[in-house]
Amino acid sequence: MGQLWTRADWNDLIDRINGLAYEGCVIGDELEEVAEGHIWSVQDITDARDKLTEICSNAPGFSAETVKWTQEIIDELNDAITNCECNACPVAYVYMPDDTSSFTMTTFATMEELWDNEHAALVNETEGTDASSDASDEWTALNDLLSENPSQETVDARVDALNAAASLAWGYISGASTSRHNYDPLGDWLDPDQIHTSVPTPHTFEFGGTLYKQWRMCQTRATIRIEDVGCSIWPPYYTPYSTEYYFTGSPDGDFFFSGSYSVPYGEPNLFGRNADRGCGANFVGDGQCSDIQTCVDWLNANGHKYTVKITYETTELWSAGWPV
């Protein structure tokens, strides 16, 4: 080793790793300083390397052998600390494979049964939408708070309120159900493992000789886009239309509904139309069931598909900065 490595030297290195939290890194449990009389071990080096790998997106491979203490080991650790880039948000779109299906038709014995089915309850629709509205309000309140140079305690309290509201909303969303033949719960399409929303963390930076502090956080939003086709008059005339539903992920990993966009008409917030068409067999008129079946057959024969597209977008949000 190129220098006599002391307990104070090692603890200084540990403090520098823990201090990366002040640069915006999320470090979790801090490394502990070593006590007087500590016997150095490979585990000491491994713990430091693991922590740097955890919190630095550009951590090196740490190739120096640990059979014995060498200057190369220390140089690697020092370089990793000096050049550490905090594990930033995975800023990207995640495109899930499209889910496509052919169109179908369900025939009910009577028009009354069809009517009853198409008016069956959308379980949790109202409760889930209302709870999501509360969670959206909490999300807005958190973002507004970060623009006011808040204390850590105040931020933590607001995050707790957001997580609680989102948890309630997700409970309704994930438990939504219906017996309607032509609607499905949107929560079935959502994967909470794709949520990378993080709690706001303070980050310091220097500008013009002044040290500033700002808050940074990650936000994940999911978009469920349903592309459908219907027959307008009758084949070969058809009408494509689509609906997008937006869900935001909380720091605790729960989705809540945060809006929708529909062309050409609106739909329920927690349920989306599926590929099934319906008719009542005792319809008295010009043959609605046969017309619907003709439409379904024509759509399928001409390659039209009911398609669900899901994307997860994670972005990094920064607050304003204030002099420290």
Phi and psi restraints in degrees (value plus and minus 20) as a CYANA .aco file:
   2 GLY   PHI     -97.7   -57.7
   2 GLY   PSI     -32.3     7.7
   3 GLN   PHI    -163.8  -123.8
   3 GLN   PSI     140.2   180.2
   4 LEU   PHI     -99.3   -59.3
   4 LEU   PSI      91.7   131.7
   5 TRP   PHI    -106.2   -66.2
   5 TRP   PSI     100.2   140.2
   6 THR   PHI    -126.5   -86.5
   6 THR   PSI     148.1   188.1
   7 ARG   PHI     -79.1   -39.1
   7 ARG   PSI     -60.6   -20.6
   8 ALA   PHI     -83.5   -43.5
   8 ALA   PSI     -58.9   -18.9
   9 ASP   PHI     -82.3   -42.3
   9 ASP   PSI     -65.9   -25.9
  10 TRP   PHI     -85.3   -45.3
  10 TRP   PSI     -63.0   -23.0
  11 ASN   PHI     -85.8   -45.8
  11 ASN   PSI     -51.3   -11.3
  12 ASP   PHI     -85.0   -45.0
  12 ASP   PSI     -59.4   -19.4
  13 LEU   PHI     -85.0   -45.0
  13 LEU   PSI     -61.9   -21.9
  14 ILE   PHI     -81.3   -41.3
  14 ILE   PSI     -62.9   -22.9
  15 ASP   PHI     -84.0   -44.0
  15 ASP   PSI     -55.1   -15.1
  16 ARG   PHI     -87.5   -47.5
  16 ARG   PSI     -57.8   -17.8
  17 ILE   PHI     -85.9   -45.9
  17 ILE   PSI     -68.4   -28.4
  18 ASN   PHI     -82.0   -42.0
  18 ASN   PSI     -53.1   -13.1
  19 GLY   PHI     -88.4   -48.4
  19 GLY   PSI     -32.3     7.7
  20 LEU   PHI     -83.7   -43.7
  20 LEU   PSI     -37.1     2.9
  21 ALA   PHI     -80.8   -40.8
  21 ALA   PSI     -51.2   -11.2
  22 TYR   PHI     -96.3   -56.3
  22 TYR   PSI     -28.3    11.7
  23 GLU   PHI    -121.9   -81.9
  23 GLU   PSI      -8.1    31.9
  24 GLY   PHI      78.3   118.3
  24 GLY   PSI     -20.4    19.6
  25 CYS   PHI     -95.2   -55.2
  25 CYS   PSI     122.0   162.0
  26 VAL   PHI    -115.1   -75.1
  26 VAL   PSI      87.1   127.1
  27 ILE   PHI    -125.2   -85.2
  27 ILE   PSI     -27.2    12.8
  28 GLY   PHI      45.6    85.6
  28 GLY   PSI    -152.8  -112.8
  29 ASP   PHI     -92.4   -52.4
  29 ASP   PSI     109.8   149.8
  30 GLU   PHI     -93.7   -53.7
  30 GLU   PSI     134.0   174.0
  31 LEU   PHI     -92.9   -52.9
  31 LEU   PSI     123.1   163.1
  32 GLU   PHI    -110.9   -70.9
  32 GLU   PSI     122.0   162.0
  33 GLU   PHI     -89.3   -49.3
  33 GLU   PSI     136.3   176.3
  34 VAL   PHI    -108.2   -68.2
  34 VAL   PSI     127.6   167.6
  35 ALA   PHI    -106.6   -66.6
  35 ALA   PSI     147.5   187.5
  36 GLU   PHI     -77.9   -37.9
  36 GLU   PSI     115.2   155.2
  37 GLY   PHI      61.7   101.7
  37 GLY   PSI      -8.8    31.2
  38 HIS   PHI     -83.7   -43.7
  38 HIS   PSI     118.7   158.7
  39 ILE   PHI    -117.3   -77.3
  39 ILE   PSI      99.3   139.3
  40 TRP   PHI     -83.8   -43.8
  40 TRP   PSI     125.3   165.3
  41 SER   PHI    -165.5  -125.5
  41 SER   PSI     145.4   185.4
  42 VAL   PHI     -80.7   -40.7
  42 VAL   PSI     -50.7   -10.7
  43 GLN   PHI     -82.8   -42.8
  43 GLN   PSI     -53.7   -13.7
  44 ASP   PHI     -78.6   -38.6
  44 ASP   PSI     -67.2   -27.2
  45 ILE   PHI     -86.4   -46.4
  45 ILE   PSI     -64.6   -24.6
  46 THR   PHI     -80.5   -40.5
  46 THR   PSI     -61.8   -21.8
  47 ASP   PHI     -82.1   -42.1
  47 ASP   PSI     -62.5   -22.5
  48 ALA   PHI     -86.2   -46.2
  48 ALA   PSI     -63.4   -23.4
  49 ARG   PHI     -83.4   -43.4
  49 ARG   PSI     -63.9   -23.9
  50 ASP   PHI     -82.3   -42.3
  50 ASP   PSI     -60.2   -20.2
  51 LYS   PHI     -86.9   -46.9
  51 LYS   PSI     -61.1   -21.1
  52 LEU   PHI     -86.9   -46.9
  52 LEU   PSI     -57.8   -17.8
  53 THR   PHI     -85.1   -45.1
  53 THR   PSI     -54.1   -14.1
  54 GLU   PHI     -89.0   -49.0
  54 GLU   PSI     -59.6   -19.6
  55 ILE   PHI    -125.0   -85.0
  55 ILE   PSI     -33.4     6.6
  56 CYS   PHI    -131.0   -91.0
  56 CYS   PSI     102.3   142.3
  57 SER   PHI     -89.2   -49.2
  57 SER   PSI     -40.0     0.0
  58 ASN   PHI    -131.7   -91.7
  58 ASN   PSI       5.5    45.5
  59 ALA   PHI     -79.4   -39.4
  59 ALA   PSI     118.6   158.6
  60 PRO   PHI     -92.6   -52.6
  60 PRO   PSI     155.4   195.4
  61 GLY   PHI     -98.0   -58.0
  61 GLY   PSI     -27.9    12.1
  62 PHE   PHI      30.2    70.2
  62 PHE   PSI      56.9    96.9
  63 SER   PHI    -112.9   -72.9
  63 SER   PSI     -31.8     8.2
  64 ALA   PHI     -82.4   -42.4
  64 ALA   PSI     113.4   153.4
  65 GLU   PHI     -88.6   -48.6
  65 GLU   PSI     129.4   169.4
  66 THR   PHI    -131.9   -91.9
  66 THR   PSI       3.1    43.1
  67 VAL   PHI     -84.3   -44.3
  67 VAL   PSI     -55.0   -15.0
  68 LYS   PHI    -167.7  -127.7
  68 LYS   PSI     140.0   180.0
  69 TRP   PHI     -88.4   -48.4
  69 TRP   PSI     109.1   149.1
  70 THR   PHI    -156.7  -116.7
  70 THR   PSI     141.7   181.7
  71 GLN   PHI     -83.8   -43.8
  71 GLN   PSI     -49.8    -9.8
  72 GLU   PHI     -81.2   -41.2
  72 GLU   PSI     -58.8   -18.8
  73 ILE   PHI     -80.6   -40.6
  73 ILE   PSI     -68.9   -28.9
  74 ILE   PHI     -86.0   -46.0
  74 ILE   PSI     -60.7   -20.7
  75 ASP   PHI     -80.8   -40.8
  75 ASP   PSI     -61.9   -21.9
  76 GLU   PHI     -80.8   -40.8
  76 GLU   PSI     -64.8   -24.8
  77 LEU   PHI     -84.8   -44.8
  77 LEU   PSI     -64.0   -24.0
  78 ASN   PHI     -82.5   -42.5
  78 ASN   PSI     -63.2   -23.2
  79 ASP   PHI     -84.3   -44.3
  79 ASP   PSI     -59.7   -19.7
  80 ALA   PHI     -84.3   -44.3
  80 ALA   PSI     -59.6   -19.6
  81 ILE   PHI     -88.0   -48.0
  81 ILE   PSI     -66.4   -26.4
  82 THR   PHI     -82.9   -42.9
  82 THR   PSI     -59.2   -19.2
  83 ASN   PHI    -119.6   -79.6
  83 ASN   PSI     -11.9    28.1
  84 CYS   PHI     -79.0   -39.0
  84 CYS   PSI     106.9   146.9
  85 GLU   PHI    -127.2   -87.2
  85 GLU   PSI      96.9   136.9
  86 CYS   PHI     -74.5   -34.5
  86 CYS   PSI     122.8   162.8
  87 ASN   PHI     -79.3   -39.3
  87 ASN   PSI      80.8   120.8
  88 ALA   PHI     -99.4   -59.4
  88 ALA   PSI     156.5   196.5
  89 CYS   PHI     -82.9   -42.9
  89 CYS   PSI     125.8   165.8
  90 PRO   PHI     -94.7   -54.7
  90 PRO   PSI      55.2    95.2
  91 VAL   PHI     -89.6   -49.6
  91 VAL   PSI      84.8   124.8
  92 ALA   PHI    -195.8  -155.8
  92 ALA   PSI     143.0   183.0
  93 TYR   PHI    -112.6   -72.6
  93 TYR   PSI     117.0   157.0
  94 VAL   PHI    -130.5   -90.5
  94 VAL   PSI      93.0   133.0
  95 TYR   PHI    -116.3   -76.3
  95 TYR   PSI      96.4   136.4
  96 MET   PHI    -100.3   -60.3
  96 MET   PSI     133.0   173.0
  97 PRO   PHI     -78.7   -38.7
  97 PRO   PSI     118.4   158.4
  98 ASP   PHI     -81.5   -41.5
  98 ASP   PSI     120.9   160.9
  99 ASP   PHI    -126.2   -86.2
  99 ASP   PSI      93.2   133.2
 100 THR   PHI    -139.2   -99.2
 100 THR   PSI     132.0   172.0
 101 SER   PHI    -171.9  -131.9
 101 SER   PSI     137.4   177.4
 102 SER   PHI     -98.6   -58.6
 102 SER   PSI     143.2   183.2
 103 PHE   PHI    -104.0   -64.0
 103 PHE   PSI     128.0   168.0
 104 THR   PHI    -152.4  -112.4
 104 THR   PSI     151.4   191.4
 105 MET   PHI    -158.4  -118.4
 105 MET   PSI     113.7   153.7
 106 THR   PHI    -127.0   -87.0
 106 THR   PSI     107.2   147.2
 107 THR   PHI    -123.2   -83.2
 107 THR   PSI     101.9   141.9
 108 PHE   PHI    -113.9   -73.9
 108 PHE   PSI     132.3   172.3
 109 ALA   PHI     -81.7   -41.7
 109 ALA   PSI     -54.2   -14.2
 110 THR   PHI    -159.7  -119.7
 110 THR   PSI     142.9   182.9
 111 MET   PHI     -85.8   -45.8
 111 MET   PSI     -50.3   -10.3
 112 GLU   PHI     -84.5   -44.5
 112 GLU   PSI     -60.6   -20.6
 113 GLU   PHI     -87.1   -47.1
 113 GLU   PSI     -58.1   -18.1
 114 LEU   PHI     -82.4   -42.4
 114 LEU   PSI     -65.6   -25.6
 115 TRP   PHI     -80.7   -40.7
 115 TRP   PSI     -65.7   -25.7
 116 ASP   PHI     -80.2   -40.2
 116 ASP   PSI     -62.0   -22.0
 117 ASN   PHI     -86.5   -46.5
 117 ASN   PSI     -62.3   -22.3
 118 GLU   PHI     -95.1   -55.1
 118 GLU   PSI     -24.3    15.7
 119 HIS   PHI    -138.3   -98.3
 119 HIS   PSI      -5.1    34.9
 120 ALA   PHI     -85.4   -45.4
 120 ALA   PSI     136.2   176.2
 121 ALA   PHI     -83.0   -43.0
 121 ALA   PSI     121.3   161.3
 122 LEU   PHI    -117.1   -77.1
 122 LEU   PSI      72.4   112.4
 123 VAL   PHI     -84.4   -44.4
 123 VAL   PSI     107.2   147.2
 124 ASN   PHI      60.0   100.0
 124 ASN   PSI     -17.9    22.1
 125 GLU   PHI     -79.4   -39.4
 125 GLU   PSI     -73.3   -33.3
 126 THR   PHI     -88.3   -48.3
 126 THR   PSI     -67.6   -27.6
 127 GLU   PHI     -83.1   -43.1
 127 GLU   PSI     -62.4   -22.4
 128 GLY   PHI     -87.2   -47.2
 128 GLY   PSI     -57.6   -17.6
 129 THR   PHI     -87.5   -47.5
 129 THR   PSI     -63.7   -23.7
 130 ASP   PHI     -84.2   -44.2
 130 ASP   PSI     -63.6   -23.6
 131 ALA   PHI     -84.7   -44.7
 131 ALA   PSI     -56.5   -16.5
 132 SER   PHI     -86.6   -46.6
 132 SER   PSI     -55.3   -15.3
 133 SER   PHI     -82.0   -42.0
 133 SER   PSI     -61.7   -21.7
 134 ASP   PHI     -83.9   -43.9
 134 ASP   PSI     -61.4   -21.4
 135 ALA   PHI     -85.6   -45.6
 135 ALA   PSI     -58.7   -18.7
 136 SER   PHI     -83.3   -43.3
 136 SER   PSI     -58.9   -18.9
 137 ASP   PHI     -83.4   -43.4
 137 ASP   PSI     -60.2   -20.2
 138 GLU   PHI     -85.8   -45.8
 138 GLU   PSI     -57.5   -17.5
 139 TRP   PHI     -83.3   -43.3
 139 TRP   PSI     -64.3   -24.3
 140 THR   PHI     -83.0   -43.0
 140 THR   PSI     -62.0   -22.0
 141 ALA   PHI     -83.1   -43.1
 141 ALA   PSI     -58.7   -18.7
 142 LEU   PHI     -84.1   -44.1
 142 LEU   PSI     -65.8   -25.8
 143 ASN   PHI     -85.1   -45.1
 143 ASN   PSI     -58.2   -18.2
 144 ASP   PHI     -84.3   -44.3
 144 ASP   PSI     -59.9   -19.9
 145 LEU   PHI     -81.1   -41.1
 145 LEU   PSI     -59.9   -19.9
 146 LEU   PHI     -85.4   -45.4
 146 LEU   PSI     -36.7     3.3
 147 SER   PHI    -107.6   -67.6
 147 SER   PSI     -16.2    23.8
 148 GLU   PHI    -133.7   -93.7
 148 GLU   PSI      -5.8    34.2
 149 ASN   PHI      35.2    75.2
 149 ASN   PSI      38.7    78.7
 150 PRO   PHI     -99.8   -59.8
 150 PRO   PSI     149.8   189.8
 151 SER   PHI    -102.8   -62.8
 151 SER   PSI     141.9   181.9
 152 GLN   PHI     -81.1   -41.1
 152 GLN   PSI     -58.7   -18.7
 153 GLU   PHI     -82.5   -42.5
 153 GLU   PSI     -61.1   -21.1
 154 THR   PHI     -87.5   -47.5
 154 THR   PSI     -60.9   -20.9
 155 VAL   PHI     -83.6   -43.6
 155 VAL   PSI     -64.3   -24.3
 156 ASP   PHI     -79.1   -39.1
 156 ASP   PSI     -60.5   -20.5
 157 ALA   PHI     -85.9   -45.9
 157 ALA   PSI     -60.1   -20.1
 158 ARG   PHI     -89.6   -49.6
 158 ARG   PSI     -56.7   -16.7
 159 VAL   PHI     -84.3   -44.3
 159 VAL   PSI     -61.2   -21.2
 160 ASP   PHI     -79.9   -39.9
 160 ASP   PSI     -61.5   -21.5
 161 ALA   PHI     -86.1   -46.1
 161 ALA   PSI     -59.8   -19.8
 162 LEU   PHI     -83.7   -43.7
 162 LEU   PSI     -66.4   -26.4
 163 ASN   PHI     -81.2   -41.2
 163 ASN   PSI     -60.3   -20.3
 164 ALA   PHI     -85.2   -45.2
 164 ALA   PSI     -63.2   -23.2
 165 ALA   PHI     -86.7   -46.7
 165 ALA   PSI     -60.8   -20.8
 166 ALA   PHI     -87.8   -47.8
 166 ALA   PSI     -56.7   -16.7
 167 SER   PHI     -82.9   -42.9
 167 SER   PSI     -62.0   -22.0
 168 LEU   PHI     -83.8   -43.8
 168 LEU   PSI     -64.5   -24.5
 169 ALA   PHI     -82.5   -42.5
 169 ALA   PSI     -64.4   -24.4
 170 TRP   PHI     -86.3   -46.3
 170 TRP   PSI     -51.9   -11.9
 171 GLY   PHI     -78.8   -38.8
 171 GLY   PSI     -62.3   -22.3
 172 TYR   PHI     -91.1   -51.1
 172 TYR   PSI     -63.9   -23.9
 173 ILE   PHI     -83.3   -43.3
 173 ILE   PSI     -66.9   -26.9
 174 SER   PHI     -92.5   -52.5
 174 SER   PSI     -37.3     2.7
 175 GLY   PHI    -123.1   -83.1
 175 GLY   PSI     -12.2    27.8
 176 ALA   PHI     -87.5   -47.5
 176 ALA   PSI     126.6   166.6
 177 SER   PHI    -177.8  -137.8
 177 SER   PSI     142.2   182.2
 178 THR   PHI    -181.7  -141.7
 178 THR   PSI     133.6   173.6
 179 SER   PHI    -117.1   -77.1
 179 SER   PSI     -17.2    22.8
 180 ARG   PHI     -82.3   -42.3
 180 ARG   PSI     113.2   153.2
 181 HIS   PHI     -89.8   -49.8
 181 HIS   PSI     -43.2    -3.2
 182 ASN   PHI    -133.8   -93.8
 182 ASN   PSI      -3.4    36.6
 183 TYR   PHI    -153.0  -113.0
 183 TYR   PSI     123.4   163.4
 184 ASP   PHI    -147.2  -107.2
 184 ASP   PSI     128.4   168.4
 185 PRO   PHI     -88.1   -48.1
 185 PRO   PSI     110.0   150.0
 186 LEU   PHI     -89.7   -49.7
 186 LEU   PSI     -46.1    -6.1
 187 GLY   PHI     -79.3   -39.3
 187 GLY   PSI     -45.0    -5.0
 188 ASP   PHI     -84.7   -44.7
 188 ASP   PSI     -40.9    -0.9
 189 TRP   PHI    -109.6   -69.6
 189 TRP   PSI     -33.9     6.1
 190 LEU   PHI    -109.5   -69.5
 190 LEU   PSI     119.8   159.8
 191 ASP   PHI    -137.4   -97.4
 191 ASP   PSI      81.7   121.7
 192 PRO   PHI     -79.7   -39.7
 192 PRO   PSI     -39.9     0.1
 193 ASP   PHI     -85.0   -45.0
 193 ASP   PSI     -35.9     4.1
 194 GLN   PHI    -105.4   -65.4
 194 GLN   PSI     -22.8    17.2
 195 ILE   PHI     -98.0   -58.0
 195 ILE   PSI     105.5   145.5
 196 HIS   PHI    -141.9  -101.9
 196 HIS   PSI      -0.5    39.5
 197 THR   PHI     -81.6   -41.6
 197 THR   PSI     114.6   154.6
 198 SER   PHI    -142.1  -102.1
 198 SER   PSI     142.8   182.8
 199 VAL   PHI     -92.8   -52.8
 199 VAL   PSI     129.8   169.8
 200 PRO   PHI     -83.5   -43.5
 200 PRO   PSI     117.1   157.1
 201 THR   PHI    -146.3  -106.3
 201 THR   PSI     122.3   162.3
 202 PRO   PHI     -94.0   -54.0
 202 PRO   PSI     122.9   162.9
 203 HIS   PHI    -155.1  -115.1
 203 HIS   PSI     112.1   152.1
 204 THR   PHI    -126.7   -86.7
 204 THR   PSI     124.5   164.5
 205 PHE   PHI    -168.8  -128.8
 205 PHE   PSI     137.8   177.8
 206 GLU   PHI    -128.0   -88.0
 206 GLU   PSI     115.4   155.4
 207 PHE   PHI    -165.5  -125.5
 207 PHE   PSI     103.9   143.9
 208 GLY   PHI      41.3    81.3
 208 GLY   PSI      11.1    51.1
 209 GLY   PHI      62.2   102.2
 209 GLY   PSI     -18.1    21.9
 210 THR   PHI    -133.6   -93.6
 210 THR   PSI     118.9   158.9
 211 LEU   PHI    -110.1   -70.1
 211 LEU   PSI     109.3   149.3
 212 TYR   PHI    -139.3   -99.3
 212 TYR   PSI     136.1   176.1
 213 LYS   PHI    -142.1  -102.1
 213 LYS   PSI     119.5   159.5
 214 GLN   PHI    -162.4  -122.4
 214 GLN   PSI     145.7   185.7
 215 TRP   PHI    -124.1   -84.1
 215 TRP   PSI     119.2   159.2
 216 ARG   PHI    -149.0  -109.0
 216 ARG   PSI     126.2   166.2
 217 MET   PHI    -174.8  -134.8
 217 MET   PSI     139.9   179.9
 218 CYS   PHI    -121.8   -81.8
 218 CYS   PSI     128.4   168.4
 219 GLN   PHI    -154.0  -114.0
 219 GLN   PSI     109.7   149.7
 220 THR   PHI    -131.9   -91.9
 220 THR   PSI     110.2   150.2
 221 ARG   PHI    -142.9  -102.9
 221 ARG   PSI     120.3   160.3
 222 ALA   PHI    -127.9   -87.9
 222 ALA   PSI     120.2   160.2
 223 THR   PHI    -140.1  -100.1
 223 THR   PSI     104.4   144.4
 224 ILE   PHI    -127.2   -87.2
 224 ILE   PSI      94.0   134.0
 225 ARG   PHI    -129.7   -89.7
 225 ARG   PSI     101.5   141.5
 226 ILE   PHI    -127.1   -87.1
 226 ILE   PSI     100.9   140.9
 227 GLU   PHI    -128.5   -88.5
 227 GLU   PSI     101.0   141.0
 228 ASP   PHI    -147.7  -107.7
 228 ASP   PSI     145.8   185.8
 229 VAL   PHI    -158.4  -118.4
 229 VAL   PSI     116.2   156.2
 230 GLY   PHI    -151.7  -111.7
 230 GLY   PSI     139.2   179.2
 231 CYS   PHI    -109.6   -69.6
 231 CYS   PSI     107.3   147.3
 232 SER   PHI    -122.9   -82.9
 232 SER   PSI     127.2   167.2
 233 ILE   PHI      23.2    63.2
 233 ILE   PSI    -126.7   -86.7
 234 TRP   PHI    -174.3  -134.3
 234 TRP   PSI     147.3   187.3
 235 PRO   PHI     -74.5   -34.5
 235 PRO   PSI     125.3   165.3
 236 PRO   PHI    -109.6   -69.6
 236 PRO   PSI       1.1    41.1
 237 TYR   PHI    -106.8   -66.8
 237 TYR   PSI     108.3   148.3
 238 TYR   PHI    -162.5  -122.5
 238 TYR   PSI     140.0   180.0
 239 THR   PHI    -147.8  -107.8
 239 THR   PSI      94.4   134.4
 240 PRO   PHI    -102.7   -62.7
 240 PRO   PSI     122.6   162.6
 241 TYR   PHI    -169.2  -129.2
 241 TYR   PSI     143.4   183.4
 242 SER   PHI    -166.9  -126.9
 242 SER   PSI     137.2   177.2
 243 THR   PHI    -157.8  -117.8
 243 THR   PSI     115.4   155.4
 244 GLU   PHI    -135.5   -95.5
 244 GLU   PSI     115.6   155.6
 245 TYR   PHI    -139.7   -99.7
 245 TYR   PSI     117.6   157.6
 246 TYR   PHI    -137.1   -97.1
 246 TYR   PSI     115.3   155.3
 247 PHE   PHI    -151.6  -111.6
 247 PHE   PSI     120.1   160.1
 248 THR   PHI    -129.7   -89.7
 248 THR   PSI     120.3   160.3
 249 GLY   PHI    -113.4   -73.4
 249 GLY   PSI     118.8   158.8
 250 SER   PHI    -109.2   -69.2
 250 SER   PSI     144.9   184.9
 251 PRO   PHI     -78.0   -38.0
 251 PRO   PSI     -49.0    -9.0
 252 ASP   PHI    -102.2   -62.2
 252 ASP   PSI     -23.4    16.6
 253 GLY   PHI      71.8   111.8
 253 GLY   PSI      11.5    51.5
 254 ASP   PHI    -138.8   -98.8
 254 ASP   PSI     118.9   158.9
 255 PHE   PHI    -109.1   -69.1
 255 PHE   PSI     125.7   165.7
 256 PHE   PHI    -154.6  -114.6
 256 PHE   PSI     126.9   166.9
 257 PHE   PHI     -86.7   -46.7
 257 PHE   PSI     115.4   155.4
 258 SER   PHI    -154.9  -114.9
 258 SER   PSI       0.2    40.2
 259 GLY   PHI     117.5   157.5
 259 GLY   PSI     149.7   189.7
 260 SER   PHI    -174.2  -134.2
 260 SER   PSI     142.6   182.6
 261 TYR   PHI    -161.0  -121.0
 261 TYR   PSI     106.0   146.0
 262 SER   PHI    -146.0  -106.0
 262 SER   PSI     118.4   158.4
 263 VAL   PHI    -151.6  -111.6
 263 VAL   PSI      98.3   138.3
 264 PRO   PHI    -122.0   -82.0
 264 PRO   PSI     -17.4    22.6
 265 TYR   PHI    -161.1  -121.1
 265 TYR   PSI     139.5   179.5
 266 GLY   PHI     -98.1   -58.1
 266 GLY   PSI     140.1   180.1
 267 GLU   PHI    -159.5  -119.5
 267 GLU   PSI     149.3   189.3
 268 PRO   PHI     -76.7   -36.7
 268 PRO   PSI     136.4   176.4
 269 ASN   PHI     -98.8   -58.8
 269 ASN   PSI     -54.7   -14.7
 270 LEU   PHI    -128.8   -88.8
 270 LEU   PSI     -13.6    26.4
 271 PHE   PHI    -155.5  -115.5
 271 PHE   PSI     124.6   164.6
 272 GLY   PHI    -145.8  -105.8
 272 GLY   PSI     129.6   169.6
 273 ARG   PHI     -85.1   -45.1
 273 ARG   PSI     125.8   165.8
 274 ASN   PHI    -132.0   -92.0
 274 ASN   PSI    -183.5  -143.5
 275 ALA   PHI    -106.2   -66.2
 275 ALA   PSI     -17.9    22.1
 276 ASP   PHI    -112.6   -72.6
 276 ASP   PSI     117.0   157.0
 277 ARG   PHI    -128.5   -88.5
 277 ARG   PSI     138.1   178.1
 278 GLY   PHI    -155.4  -115.4
 278 GLY   PSI     134.3   174.3
 279 CYS   PHI    -172.0  -132.0
 279 CYS   PSI     139.7   179.7
 280 GLY   PHI    -122.2   -82.2
 280 GLY   PSI     108.3   148.3
 281 ALA   PHI     -85.8   -45.8
 281 ALA   PSI     -43.8    -3.8
 282 ASN   PHI    -117.6   -77.6
 282 ASN   PSI       1.8    41.8
 283 PHE   PHI     -80.3   -40.3
 283 PHE   PSI     110.5   150.5
 284 VAL   PHI    -124.2   -84.2
 284 VAL   PSI      93.6   133.6
 285 GLY   PHI     152.2   192.2
 285 GLY   PSI    -157.5  -117.5
 286 ASP   PHI    -119.1   -79.1
 286 ASP   PSI       5.8    45.8
 287 GLY   PHI      68.8   108.8
 287 GLY   PSI      28.9    68.9
 288 GLN   PHI     -77.7   -37.7
 288 GLN   PSI     -63.5   -23.5
 289 CYS   PHI     -79.7   -39.7
 289 CYS   PSI     -64.8   -24.8
 290 SER   PHI     -87.1   -47.1
 290 SER   PSI     -55.3   -15.3
 291 ASP   PHI     -85.3   -45.3
 291 ASP   PSI     -62.3   -22.3
 292 ILE   PHI     -85.0   -45.0
 292 ILE   PSI     -62.0   -22.0
 293 GLN   PHI     -83.5   -43.5
 293 GLN   PSI     -59.3   -19.3
 294 THR   PHI     -81.2   -41.2
 294 THR   PSI     -62.1   -22.1
 295 CYS   PHI     -81.3   -41.3
 295 CYS   PSI     -69.3   -29.3
 296 VAL   PHI     -79.4   -39.4
 296 VAL   PSI     -65.1   -25.1
 297 ASP   PHI     -83.6   -43.6
 297 ASP   PSI     -61.2   -21.2
 298 TRP   PHI     -87.1   -47.1
 298 TRP   PSI     -62.5   -22.5
 299 LEU   PHI     -79.6   -39.6
 299 LEU   PSI     -67.1   -27.1
 300 ASN   PHI     -85.7   -45.7
 300 ASN   PSI     -60.8   -20.8
 301 ALA   PHI     -86.7   -46.7
 301 ALA   PSI     -45.9    -5.9
 302 ASN   PHI    -120.8   -80.8
 302 ASN   PSI      -4.3    35.7
 303 GLY   PHI      59.3    99.3
 303 GLY   PSI      -6.8    33.2
 304 HIS   PHI     -98.2   -58.2
 304 HIS   PSI     121.7   161.7
 305 LYS   PHI    -151.6  -111.6
 305 LYS   PSI     127.2   167.2
 306 TYR   PHI    -102.4   -62.4
 306 TYR   PSI     104.7   144.7
 307 THR   PHI    -151.3  -111.3
 307 THR   PSI     114.9   154.9
 308 VAL   PHI    -134.5   -94.5
 308 VAL   PSI     103.3   143.3
 309 LYS   PHI    -135.4   -95.4
 309 LYS   PSI     108.9   148.9
 310 ILE   PHI    -144.2  -104.2
 310 ILE   PSI     109.8   149.8
 311 THR   PHI    -149.0  -109.0
 311 THR   PSI     127.9   167.9
 312 TYR   PHI    -140.5  -100.5
 312 TYR   PSI     101.4   141.4
 313 GLU   PHI    -134.8   -94.8
 313 GLU   PSI     103.9   143.9
 314 THR   PHI    -133.5   -93.5
 314 THR   PSI     108.1   148.1
 315 THR   PHI    -147.3  -107.3
 315 THR   PSI     142.6   182.6
 316 GLU   PHI    -126.1   -86.1
 316 GLU   PSI     109.6   149.6
 317 LEU   PHI    -129.0   -89.0
 317 LEU   PSI     114.2   154.2
 318 TRP   PHI    -140.8  -100.8
 318 TRP   PSI     119.3   159.3
 319 SER   PHI    -106.9   -66.9
 319 SER   PSI     157.7   197.7
 320 ALA   PHI     -88.2   -48.2
 320 ALA   PSI     146.3   186.3
 321 GLY   PHI    -129.0   -89.0
 321 GLY   PSI     126.2   166.2
 322 TRP   PHI    -147.2  -107.2
 322 TRP   PSI     122.8   162.8
 323 PRO   PHI     -79.8   -39.8
 323 PRO   PSI     117.5   157.5
